[in-house]
Amino acid sequence: MPVAQAQGLSKRFGAVQALRDVDVVVEQGCTGLVGSNGAGKSTLIKLLLGLIAPDSGQAVVLGHDVATDPLAVRASVGYVPEGPCLPGDVTAADFVAFMAQLGGLPSRQARERASEICYQVGLEEERYRAIGGFSTGMQQRVKLAAALVHDPRLLLLDEPTDGMDPQGREDMLDLILRVRAELGVDALVSTHLLGDVERVCDRVVMVHGGRVLLQGSIAEAAGTSSPGYSVQLGDGGREVQAALVAAGLEVRPVGDALHVRGPDRARSPEAREARSPEAREARLPETREARSPEAEAREVRSLEAREVADVIRDVAVDHAWPLRRLAPRAPSLEETFLRLQAAASAPAGPEAGSDGPPGDRRPLPVRPWGTEVPEHSGRGVRR
Amino acid sequence: MTEMRVGAIYDRGYRHYDGPREGRSRRMRAIVTAGVRRCLGLKRNWKTKVVPFALLVGAFGPVFAFIGIRLLVGESVGQFLGYGRYLGIVALVLLLFAATAGPELLCPDRRQHVLALVFTRPVTRADYLAAKLAALLLVIGLVALVPLLVLFVGNTLTAPRAATYLREHGGDLGRILFAGGVLTVFYSAVSLAVASLTERRSLATAGLLGTFLASTVVANIIFFTATSFSGRRWLTFLALQGLPGRFVEWVFGTAAPPGSMAAEAGFTGPAYLAALAVLTTLSLALLAWRISRLQP
């Protein structure tokens, strides 16, 4: 049973359409809400909390209609907001106890529970110090403690690792995993850090420009991206990269290797032609029998992977560059997100209405990976 | 040889809370308690206690001094510190207390974005407003009402016959509660309304003090210089710091100083009470409107 569900949610702030006709289902477990800055993540969370009213649509959280019973929703939900929101001159223990009382706990139980939760999130003796002297990481822990202290059933975390150093980020992600594992609290983690989502979430909702691009399990989401290879070819320099790009591949240098993948073949005319029954029969005569859509998608990806490998091999042969490494790479969430985001940002082309998945119907320009993400991106998504 | 086990440390991990839960009253009480502590600087560093406790000393000092003198000298000291006179003495302390306590209650919540957390609990804006107002009423009542009650109790206990004093001055208790109550509500409402206009405590404090003191000075200057102005008697209502004093004089039956603006304007006490009621109502309306627009 979903812990939160939104249907047709739209919200406009002045000239900015923050969300448009959004349908989201947050299942039990940990769900990542991914999008660039300004994509509408925080607006969606505030709508789910009933802090702002939608222009249209409705949301149900933990069985409560957000529009008619927002207080019941907030009583069962813990929220970690983005950015500073803590009083500087109050001790962590006092503030968390105050938040516990706002959750309905009697004062003695609130103090005990606050002390316990502060300890669990890693605030030991520090909990008796004023919050103003805390580092960003410790302040995030206080926010998490405040969100957990009244024992919520659902945790909404808005950019929980934002501004934290690598160790602090790891610690915070560990905490989220612990909360999920030990308390069984479901979580919706809003972030633009895809690495965080891959680390702690089992499902993902990708939003961009106020629309949902994709939602599903992490494996499903990552699997929708085109396959690629880790390649060590020649000296791996600009000339090699240019040759691969000229051959129609997308290239991103990573360390000593190049990450190479095919262009957005799934929607290119050539790919559609290659996927046509005639072409498949011609190349794979043994697969004439009918297949499920999933099996067909796997087959197409497998076919595309082999085609990419062929192109890399041809480039190596044409230029007489030594091919030292050609290892398949599993598609990642980041690739999927960038591809979907670029597709959503690109102007509608003649390919609209093709047979690609919903929200993913326009061709992508071939470009090297890691280049600037098109409009709406702000800081963009990073790992 | 077996080792004696003297203790063990358990990591109990996260646990669900299955204890009692209270409702709206608990949430309101939490905000009220936190607000009172905040105004008085309790559970915070010593610097935050300096101003409120200095003002409390200013409010209670005359009372305890007078009671002490009566204990030492006896009844012969008379009633040189009457209840109305006391409120006149602490009028500035009351204004300063309101000007610092109201902003202390509202401004940091907005400036530090604490509302982003408060409003994600089952707390409505109306609850928040009512709790903040209750906290300020308690704190300002500490200055406007409690010293008068202490003075009344002191007068009673130091009188030659307490029962006689109570019988003869029983009406004063009602007047104390009425006057102190009205002043508490008035200063609380105005202070919170001004504080709701800005996130900065210093601006709110300066704004409230400036408005009260400047309006009184300007109204007096115009009143005594523009003697040919036919409607000048109405200027007495623009002297904001003078309004509570005129009201208190009426309650305790004392007269405005001869030659003062109030004496020459000729309005009676109920007019000043009505003016205080209008200002309080307008302040509460402004406050409610500002709180309703708060974005967490």
Interface residues (C-beta under 8 A of the other chain):
Chain A: K46 L49 L51 I52 L71 A72 R74 A75 V77 Y79 P81 G83 P84 C85 L86 P87 G88 D89 V90 T91 D94 F98 M99 Q101 L102 G103 G104 L105 P106 S107 Q109 R113 E116 I117 Q120 A130 K143 A146 L148 H150 D151 R178 V179 E182 L183
Chain B: R12 G13 Y14 R15 H16 Y17 G19 P20 R21 E22 G23 R26 R27 R29 A30 I31 A34 K43 R44 N45 T48 P108 D109 Q112 H113 V114 A116 L117 V118 F119 T120 R121 P122 V123 T124 Q295 P296
